[in-house]
Amino acid sequence: QVQLVESGGGLVQAGGSLRLSCAASGRTFERSAMGWFRQTPGKEREFVAAITWNGDSTYYAGSVEGRFTIARDNRQATVDLQMSSLKAEDTAVYYCAAQIGRTASAMRRMREYDYWGQGTQVTVSS
């Protein structure tokens, strides 16, 4: 079991930066690949970024590549998403998710994740 709680969302102007954090509890965090997804009303949740259990590999959606950075601290049981050069189209509810025992190819797929946080709203004003 992994419990996830996101924080750090808010309102920011276009071009600005925001850092999201996901705090995890549970004994399996260190073995979990972690991902960030986002969702806007009427649309399916979409992949943003993911990181392997040991932090050796990271994956990004094309729309955020070069602007967002995912990182994790297994001792603190946290995974962060640093977002820069924000655009209005980045506005969404952002979710943290944990995945156990999957291959790297599964890290971009929402349905391959086992645990989810409650989400945090990010609003980028243009």
Contacts in CASP RR format, 6 or more apart in sequence:
PFRMAT RR
TARGET T0000
AUTHOR 0000-0000-0000
METHOD contacts of the structure
MODEL  1
QVQLVESGGGLVQAGGSLRLSCAASGRTFERSAMGWFRQTPGKEREFVAA
ITWNGDSTYYAGSVEGRFTIARDNRQATVDLQMSSLKAEDTAVYYCAAQI
GRTASAMRRMREYDYWGQGTQVTVSS
1 26 0 8 1.000
1 27 0 8 1.000
1 28 0 8 1.000
1 115 0 8 1.000
2 24 0 8 1.000
2 25 0 8 1.000
2 26 0 8 1.000
2 28 0 8 1.000
2 29 0 8 1.000
2 32 0 8 1.000
2 98 0 8 1.000
2 100 0 8 1.000
2 114 0 8 1.000
2 115 0 8 1.000
3 24 0 8 1.000
3 25 0 8 1.000
3 26 0 8 1.000
3 115 0 8 1.000
4 22 0 8 1.000
4 23 0 8 1.000
4 24 0 8 1.000
4 96 0 8 1.000
4 97 0 8 1.000
4 98 0 8 1.000
4 115 0 8 1.000
4 116 0 8 1.000
4 117 0 8 1.000
5 22 0 8 1.000
5 23 0 8 1.000
5 117 0 8 1.000
5 118 0 8 1.000
6 20 0 8 1.000
6 21 0 8 1.000
6 22 0 8 1.000
6 94 0 8 1.000
6 95 0 8 1.000
6 96 0 8 1.000
6 117 0 8 1.000
6 118 0 8 1.000
6 119 0 8 1.000
6 120 0 8 1.000
7 20 0 8 1.000
7 21 0 8 1.000
7 22 0 8 1.000
7 23 0 8 1.000
7 120 0 8 1.000
8 18 0 8 1.000
8 19 0 8 1.000
8 20 0 8 1.000
8 21 0 8 1.000
8 120 0 8 1.000
9 18 0 8 1.000
9 20 0 8 1.000
9 94 0 8 1.000
9 120 0 8 1.000
9 121 0 8 1.000
9 122 0 8 1.000
10 18 0 8 1.000
10 120 0 8 1.000
10 121 0 8 1.000
10 122 0 8 1.000
10 123 0 8 1.000
11 123 0 8 1.000
11 124 0 8 1.000
11 125 0 8 1.000
12 18 0 8 1.000
12 86 0 8 1.000
12 122 0 8 1.000
12 123 0 8 1.000
12 124 0 8 1.000
12 125 0 8 1.000
13 86 0 8 1.000
13 124 0 8 1.000
13 125 0 8 1.000
14 86 0 8 1.000
14 87 0 8 1.000
14 88 0 8 1.000
14 124 0 8 1.000
14 125 0 8 1.000
14 126 0 8 1.000
15 84 0 8 1.000
15 85 0 8 1.000
15 86 0 8 1.000
15 87 0 8 1.000
15 124 0 8 1.000
16 84 0 8 1.000
16 85 0 8 1.000
16 86 0 8 1.000
16 124 0 8 1.000
17 82 0 8 1.000
17 83 0 8 1.000
17 84 0 8 1.000
17 85 0 8 1.000
17 86 0 8 1.000
18 83 0 8 1.000
18 86 0 8 1.000
18 122 0 8 1.000
19 80 0 8 1.000
19 81 0 8 1.000
19 82 0 8 1.000
19 83 0 8 1.000
20 36 0 8 1.000
20 80 0 8 1.000
20 81 0 8 1.000
20 83 0 8 1.000
20 94 0 8 1.000
20 96 0 8 1.000
20 120 0 8 1.000
20 122 0 8 1.000
21 78 0 8 1.000
21 79 0 8 1.000
21 80 0 8 1.000
21 81 0 8 1.000
22 34 0 8 1.000
22 36 0 8 1.000
22 78 0 8 1.000
22 79 0 8 1.000
22 80 0 8 1.000
22 81 0 8 1.000
22 96 0 8 1.000
22 117 0 8 1.000
23 77 0 8 1.000
23 78 0 8 1.000
24 32 0 8 1.000
24 34 0 8 1.000
24 77 0 8 1.000
24 78 0 8 1.000
24 79 0 8 1.000
24 96 0 8 1.000
24 98 0 8 1.000
25 77 0 8 1.000
26 77 0 8 1.000
28 98 0 8 1.000
28 100 0 8 1.000
29 74 0 8 1.000
29 77 0 8 1.000
29 98 0 8 1.000
30 53 0 8 1.000
30 74 0 8 1.000
30 77 0 8 1.000
31 53 0 8 1.000
31 100 0 8 1.000
31 101 0 8 1.000
32 53 0 8 1.000
32 98 0 8 1.000
32 99 0 8 1.000
32 100 0 8 1.000
32 114 0 8 1.000
32 115 0 8 1.000
33 50 0 8 1.000
33 51 0 8 1.000
33 52 0 8 1.000
33 53 0 8 1.000
33 98 0 8 1.000
33 99 0 8 1.000
33 100 0 8 1.000
33 101 0 8 1.000
33 102 0 8 1.000
33 107 0 8 1.000
34 50 0 8 1.000
34 51 0 8 1.000
34 70 0 8 1.000
34 72 0 8 1.000
34 79 0 8 1.000
34 96 0 8 1.000
34 97 0 8 1.000
34 98 0 8 1.000
34 99 0 8 1.000
35 47 0 8 1.000
35 48 0 8 1.000
35 49 0 8 1.000
35 50 0 8 1.000
35 51 0 8 1.000
35 70 0 8 1.000
35 79 0 8 1.000
35 96 0 8 1.000
35 97 0 8 1.000
35 98 0 8 1.000
35 99 0 8 1.000
35 107 0 8 1.000
35 113 0 8 1.000
36 48 0 8 1.000
36 49 0 8 1.000
36 50 0 8 1.000
36 70 0 8 1.000
36 79 0 8 1.000
36 81 0 8 1.000
36 94 0 8 1.000
36 95 0 8 1.000
36 96 0 8 1.000
36 97 0 8 1.000
37 45 0 8 1.000
37 46 0 8 1.000
37 47 0 8 1.000
37 48 0 8 1.000
37 94 0 8 1.000
37 95 0 8 1.000
37 97 0 8 1.000
37 110 0 8 1.000
37 113 0 8 1.000
38 45 0 8 1.000
38 46 0 8 1.000
38 48 0 8 1.000
38 90 0 8 1.000
38 92 0 8 1.000
38 93 0 8 1.000
38 94 0 8 1.000
38 95 0 8 1.000
38 122 0 8 1.000
39 45 0 8 1.000
39 46 0 8 1.000
39 92 0 8 1.000
39 93 0 8 1.000
39 95 0 8 1.000
40 91 0 8 1.000
40 92 0 8 1.000
40 93 0 8 1.000
44 110 0 8 1.000
45 95 0 8 1.000
45 110 0 8 1.000
46 61 0 8 1.000
46 110 0 8 1.000
47 61 0 8 1.000
47 108 0 8 1.000
47 109 0 8 1.000
47 110 0 8 1.000
48 60 0 8 1.000
48 61 0 8 1.000
48 64 0 8 1.000
48 68 0 8 1.000
48 81 0 8 1.000
48 94 0 8 1.000
49 58 0 8 1.000
49 59 0 8 1.000
49 60 0 8 1.000
49 61 0 8 1.000
49 64 0 8 1.000
49 68 0 8 1.000
49 69 0 8 1.000
49 70 0 8 1.000
49 81 0 8 1.000
50 58 0 8 1.000
50 59 0 8 1.000
50 70 0 8 1.000
50 99 0 8 1.000
50 107 0 8 1.000
50 108 0 8 1.000
51 57 0 8 1.000
51 58 0 8 1.000
51 59 0 8 1.000
51 70 0 8 1.000
51 71 0 8 1.000
51 72 0 8 1.000
51 79 0 8 1.000
52 58 0 8 1.000
52 104 0 8 1.000
52 107 0 8 1.000
54 74 0 8 1.000
55 71 0 8 1.000
55 72 0 8 1.000
57 104 0 8 1.000
58 69 0 8 1.000
58 70 0 8 1.000
59 104 0 8 1.000
59 107 0 8 1.000
59 108 0 8 1.000
60 66 0 8 1.000
60 68 0 8 1.000
60 70 0 8 1.000
61 108 0 8 1.000
63 89 0 8 1.000
64 83 0 8 1.000
64 90 0 8 1.000
67 83 0 8 1.000
67 84 0 8 1.000
67 85 0 8 1.000
67 86 0 8 1.000
68 81 0 8 1.000
68 82 0 8 1.000
68 83 0 8 1.000
68 84 0 8 1.000
69 81 0 8 1.000
69 82 0 8 1.000
69 84 0 8 1.000
70 79 0 8 1.000
70 80 0 8 1.000
70 81 0 8 1.000
70 82 0 8 1.000
71 79 0 8 1.000
71 80 0 8 1.000
71 82 0 8 1.000
72 78 0 8 1.000
72 79 0 8 1.000
72 80 0 8 1.000
73 79 0 8 1.000
73 80 0 8 1.000
79 96 0 8 1.000
81 94 0 8 1.000
83 90 0 8 1.000
83 122 0 8 1.000
86 122 0 8 1.000
86 124 0 8 1.000
87 124 0 8 1.000
87 126 0 8 1.000
88 124 0 8 1.000
88 125 0 8 1.000
88 126 0 8 1.000
89 124 0 8 1.000
90 122 0 8 1.000
90 124 0 8 1.000
91 122 0 8 1.000
91 123 0 8 1.000
91 124 0 8 1.000
92 121 0 8 1.000
92 122 0 8 1.000
93 119 0 8 1.000
93 120 0 8 1.000
93 121 0 8 1.000
93 122 0 8 1.000
94 119 0 8 1.000
94 120 0 8 1.000
94 121 0 8 1.000
94 122 0 8 1.000
95 116 0 8 1.000
95 117 0 8 1.000
95 118 0 8 1.000
95 119 0 8 1.000
96 116 0 8 1.000
96 117 0 8 1.000
96 119 0 8 1.000
97 110 0 8 1.000
97 113 0 8 1.000
97 114 0 8 1.000
97 115 0 8 1.000
97 116 0 8 1.000
97 117 0 8 1.000
98 113 0 8 1.000
98 114 0 8 1.000
98 115 0 8 1.000
98 116 0 8 1.000
99 106 0 8 1.000
99 107 0 8 1.000
99 112 0 8 1.000
99 113 0 8 1.000
99 114 0 8 1.000
100 114 0 8 1.000
102 112 0 8 1.000
106 112 0 8 1.000
END
